[in-house]
Amino acid sequence: MIRSILITKSKDDKGALYDYCISQNIAILYHSFLTFKQVNISETTTSDVLFFSSKRAVDYFHQQTKISENTTIACIGESTKIHLQSKGIPVHFVGKNAGQPEVISQELASWLGDRTITVVLAKESKKSILTQLNSSKSSCCIVYETIINSKIIEQQFDCIVFTSPSNAEGFLKENTISETTKVIAWGETTKRYLMKNKLTVWKTLKSASEEELIEIVKTTIL
């Protein structure tokens, strides 16, 4: 069984995985290698649909502008949907597997039809969600940028969960990964970054949720 885990999320974002690890005496460290800075929105968004790529995209957009009641809302996955709803914002489309943005892009394109869409995201985004969308009817709204903060992590872990390419970059600047450490990617985009850096990816999350991680930990014997 996995007895120690590093997950590249802020300790403020710890959720079901943390509770499970504590109950099972599994050592877990939440550490993000990132900080974030708002990018001011330069234009008013007039698209039929707003698509939010993350909870953070919701926050930085919502801080700067009001969402019209006539705007249809779409988002990357379940956790972002819950975050939107907590702000009283109804959600009309939710990606089924947040870890597979290209698949969601195809689902989104079918659902959109002839409507226009603005995708709200980070400056460094790979923009995978746009791959299947009509370029003449889609646009981006950048609301924040990511700043990488590398740090040496002395402890060794049985498992490291990388939640984004930027977090992986922040870790790899100062740290190496043992051959015995199992690496989990928080979706296909992160997996591709890790493989590009010649790392072996043991598991790739489809739903990109801590519940999915718990199931992996439960069934793993080292």
N, C-alpha and C positions, 0 to 999 in steps of 0.2 A: 504493500500500500504506500502511496505517496505520504511522506511525513512532514514535508516542508514545501511551501509555495511562495514564490514572489509573483505578484500581479502588478502590472504597471498602471495602476489607478490611484488617484488621490485617496488618502485615508478617509476623507470626507465623503467619498462615494462608496464606501464599503457596504456590502449588502448581504445577500443570502449565503454566499460562499464563506464570508467571515464567520457568520453564526454557525455554519456547519463545521468549519475547521476547529472552532473553539470547543464545540460539543464532542469532537473526535480527537482532541489533543493533537491536532495538526498545527505546526507552526506556520503562520501566514504573515507576510509583510505586504502591505499596500504602499507602493511608492510610485508617484508619477515623476517622470523626468521632464515635465513640461510646465510652463506657465503660459498665460494667454493675455492678449492685448486687443482691445476693441478697435475695429476698423470702421470709421464713420461711413454711413450709407450716403452715397452721393446723389442718388436718384430715387424718386418715388416709384414704388412697385405697383404696376397696374395689371399684372397678369391675372388670368382667371383662377389659377391655382398657385399656392405657395407650397414648396416641398422643403421640409426641414431635415437636414442630414444628421443631426445629433441634438441632444438636450442643450448643449452649449450654444449651438446655432440658434435655438429657440430663445435662449436668454439674451444673447447679444442683439438679436433682431428686436425682441420685445422691449428691450431697454430704450431703443431708439425711435420706434415708430409703432403706431397703433395698427392692428390688423383689422381690416374692414370686415363687417359682418357678411358682406357679399362674397368674400373670398373663400374658396374651397381649400381645405388644408389636407396635405398629404405628408407622410413622414417615413423614415427609414425602417422603423421597427417598433416593437411593443413598448420598450422603455421610453422612447421619445414620445409615443402616443400618450402614455400615462403622464409624462411631464407636461405636455400640452394641455391635457384635460385638467390637471391640477391648477392651471391658470385660467380655467373656464373657457378654453378654446376647443371647440368640437373638431374631431378628426374624421375625414371621409375616406382616406386611403392609408393603409398600413402595410409596409413590406412584410412578407412572410418570413424571410430569412435575412436578418440584418447583416449577416456576415458575407452575403453574396450580392453586392450592389449591382453587378451586371445583370443578374437574374431579375432583381427588383426593377431595374431600368426597363426590361422587356415587359414586365407586368404593368408598370406605370404607363408605358407607351400605349398599351392596349386600352387601359382604363381612361386615359386622357382624351382619346379621340382627337377632335380638332381644336381643343382648348389650348390656350397658352399657359406656360408654366415658368415660374422663377424658382430656382434651386438655391436655398440659403445654406452657405457653407463657409469653411475656413479658407484662407488665402492659399494654404499649402495643399488643399484637397486634390486628389488624383482625378476628381470629377467623373468617377466611374458611373455614377447614376445617369449621366448624360449620354452614355454610349448608344442607347437605342431610341433616344428622343429626337424628334424633328428639330433640326438646328434652327429653322426659321421661326419656330414657335416656342423655343426654350431659351432661357437666359440664366445668368448666375448673379447672386447678390452676396458679395463677400462681407462678412460682418465681424470677423476676428482673425488674428494671426497667431501662430504657434511659435513660442520661444523655447528652444531646447536647453535644458539645464542638466548637464552630465554630472554624475556623482559615482565615486567608488563604493561598491557594495561588497563588504568584506565577507559576509556570510555566503555559504554555498547552499543551493536549494535542489531538492529532488525535481522540482518542476518550476518553470518560468512561463508566465502567461503574458505575452506581448499584446497590448490592446490597440496599438497603432504603429505605423511605420516610424513616426516621429519619436515615440517612446522607445522603440527598438534602437533607433539611431542614438538617442541619449544614453541608453544603457551601454551600447557597444563602443562608445567613445572612450570609456574608462574601464570596461569590464570584459572578461572573456567568459565563455560558457563551457563547463565541464562536459566531457564526452558522455558522462552518465546522466546528465540533466535532460529531462524531457521538456521539449519546447512546444508550447501551444500558441497558435496564432488566432487572434480575435477577428477571423474573417479572411477572405481571399486576398484582399489588398495587402494586409500585413504578411500573409504567407509569402506572397511574391517578393516582398521586400527582404524578408529573411532568407529566402532561397537565393536571391540575387547576391546576398552577402555570405553565401556558401554555408548556411546553417541548415541542419536537418530539422524539418518541422514534423513533430510527432502526430499532432492532431490540429485540425482547423475547425473552428466553431462555425456552425451554419446559422444558428439563431443569434449568436453573439450575446449570450446571457449568462449570468452566474449560475442559474439553474442547470444549464447545459454543462457547465464546468463541474458542478457537483456530481452529476451522473458519471462523468469521466473519472473523477477522483474515486468514487465509490467502487468502481469496477476495475481499478488498476492495481496490479500486484507487481512490485519491483523485484 
